Amino acid sequence: MSSSRFESLTDAQWERVAPLLPSNEGRRGHPFRNDRRVVEGIVYRYRTGIAWRDLPREEFGPWKTAWKRHRRYAQDGTWDKVLAALLAQADVEGKIAWTVSVDATINRAHQHATNTTRPDQDTGGEGELHETSGGVRCESARRGT
């Protein structure tokens, strides 16, 4: 298990994730220093639900580094590739049970429950029938008639 409350990934887990992350070879700017530290910061942020600015600097470095790397990986599809590769590895090892559950429950809403307008559809309004106190149904009076 992790030795610190800030460490989310074990060494074995990191060995699976690290090769799936892009390198910074051929890119201009500062080289990526410590991928694990940044990924741990991203995981910690989502695990705790804190704002990016509240990421502990001593443990994960500048919050902007973690935010930028997360944003870059989300935009270029890195996270999708990591997830797909980890799912494939787990499936080969038999760690995933692909059980599907289908629920046929139907929840109907009243026609007026939506907040959208449908100008081409008559929803009743002034011409609908109402019950009187005597139990006799009569059509409500229309304005101007």
C-alpha positions as CSV (number, residue, x, y, z in Angstrom):
1,M,0.0,0.0,0.0
2,S,1.0,3.6,-0.2
3,S,3.4,5.0,2.4
4,S,1.8,8.5,2.4
5,R,-1.7,9.8,2.2
6,F,-0.6,11.8,-0.9
7,E,0.5,8.7,-2.8
8,S,-2.3,7.0,-4.7
9,L,-0.5,4.6,-7.0
10,T,1.6,1.7,-5.9
11,D,4.9,1.0,-7.7
12,A,3.4,-1.9,-9.6
13,Q,0.5,0.3,-10.8
14,W,3.0,3.1,-11.8
15,E,5.0,0.5,-13.8
16,R,1.9,-0.2,-15.9
17,V,1.0,3.5,-16.4
18,A,4.4,5.1,-17.0
19,P,5.1,3.5,-20.4
20,L,1.7,4.6,-21.7
21,L,2.4,8.3,-21.0
22,P,3.9,10.4,-23.9
23,S,7.5,11.6,-23.6
24,N,8.6,15.1,-24.2
25,E,11.1,14.2,-26.9
26,G,10.9,16.5,-29.8
27,R,8.9,19.1,-27.9
28,R,10.1,22.6,-27.2
29,G,10.1,24.0,-23.7
30,H,10.9,22.6,-20.3
31,P,11.3,18.8,-20.3
32,F,8.8,16.8,-18.2
33,R,10.6,16.3,-14.8
34,N,8.7,13.8,-12.7
35,D,5.7,12.3,-14.4
36,R,4.8,10.3,-11.4
37,R,4.6,13.3,-9.1
38,V,2.3,15.1,-11.6
39,V,0.0,12.1,-12.2
40,E,-0.1,11.5,-8.4
41,G,-1.2,15.1,-8.1
42,I,-3.9,14.7,-10.7
43,V,-5.2,11.5,-9.0
44,Y,-5.1,13.2,-5.6
45,R,-7.1,16.2,-6.9
46,Y,-9.8,14.0,-8.2
47,R,-9.8,11.6,-5.2
48,T,-10.2,14.5,-2.7
49,G,-12.4,16.9,-4.8
50,I,-10.2,19.9,-4.1
51,A,-9.7,22.8,-6.4
52,W,-6.5,22.8,-8.6
53,R,-5.1,25.7,-6.6
54,D,-5.4,23.8,-3.4
55,L,-3.0,21.0,-4.5
56,P,-0.2,20.7,-1.9
57,R,2.8,22.2,-3.6
58,E,5.3,20.3,-1.4
59,E,4.0,17.0,-2.5
60,F,3.0,17.6,-6.2
61,G,4.8,20.8,-7.3
62,P,3.1,23.8,-8.8
63,W,-0.7,23.3,-9.3
64,K,-0.5,24.8,-12.8
65,T,1.9,22.0,-13.9
66,A,-0.6,19.3,-12.8
67,W,-3.5,21.2,-14.4
68,K,-1.7,21.9,-17.7
69,R,-0.5,18.2,-18.0
70,H,-4.0,17.0,-17.2
71,R,-5.5,19.3,-19.8
72,R,-2.9,18.3,-22.4
73,Y,-3.5,14.6,-21.8
74,A,-7.3,15.1,-22.0
75,Q,-7.1,17.0,-25.2
76,D,-4.7,14.8,-27.0
77,G,-6.4,11.5,-26.0
78,T,-3.7,10.3,-23.7
79,W,-6.1,9.5,-20.8
80,D,-8.3,7.5,-23.3
81,K,-5.3,5.5,-24.5
82,V,-4.2,4.8,-20.9
83,L,-7.7,3.6,-19.9
84,A,-8.0,1.4,-23.0
85,A,-4.6,-0.1,-22.4
86,L,-5.2,-0.8,-18.7
87,L,-8.6,-2.3,-19.5
88,A,-7.1,-4.5,-22.1
89,Q,-4.3,-5.7,-19.7
90,A,-6.9,-6.4,-17.0
91,D,-9.1,-8.3,-19.5
92,V,-6.2,-10.5,-20.6
93,E,-5.5,-11.3,-16.9
94,G,-9.2,-12.1,-16.3
95,K,-9.7,-9.3,-13.8
96,I,-12.8,-7.9,-15.6
97,A,-16.2,-9.6,-15.6
98,W,-18.1,-8.2,-18.5
99,T,-21.5,-8.5,-17.0
100,V,-24.2,-6.3,-18.5
101,S,-27.4,-5.5,-16.6
102,V,-30.4,-4.2,-18.5
103,D,-33.2,-2.5,-16.7
104,A,-36.6,-2.1,-18.4
105,T,-38.0,0.4,-16.0
106,I,-40.0,3.2,-17.6
107,N,-40.6,6.5,-16.0
108,R,-43.0,8.7,-17.8
109,A,-43.3,12.4,-17.2
110,H,-46.4,14.6,-17.7
111,Q,-46.5,16.5,-20.9
112,H,-46.1,19.8,-19.0
113,A,-43.2,18.5,-17.0
114,T,-40.7,19.7,-19.5
115,N,-39.5,23.3,-19.7
116,T,-39.3,23.3,-23.5
117,T,-42.0,24.9,-25.7
118,R,-43.8,23.2,-28.5
119,P,-45.7,25.8,-30.4
120,D,-47.0,23.4,-33.0
121,Q,-48.6,21.1,-30.4
122,D,-51.9,21.8,-28.7
123,T,-51.6,21.0,-25.0
124,G,-55.2,21.7,-24.0
125,G,-55.2,25.1,-22.3
126,E,-58.5,27.0,-22.4
127,G,-60.6,24.4,-24.2
128,E,-60.1,21.5,-21.9
129,L,-62.8,19.8,-19.8
130,H,-63.2,20.4,-16.1
131,E,-65.3,18.8,-13.4
132,T,-67.8,20.9,-11.5
133,S,-68.7,20.4,-7.9
134,G,-71.7,18.3,-9.0
135,G,-69.5,15.9,-10.9
136,V,-70.8,17.0,-14.3
137,R,-68.1,17.7,-16.8
138,C,-68.4,20.8,-18.9
139,E,-66.1,22.6,-21.3
140,S,-64.6,25.7,-19.9
141,A,-65.7,29.0,-21.3
142,R,-63.4,30.4,-24.0
143,R,-62.6,34.1,-23.9
144,G,-64.5,36.2,-26.4
145,T,-67.1,33.5,-27.2
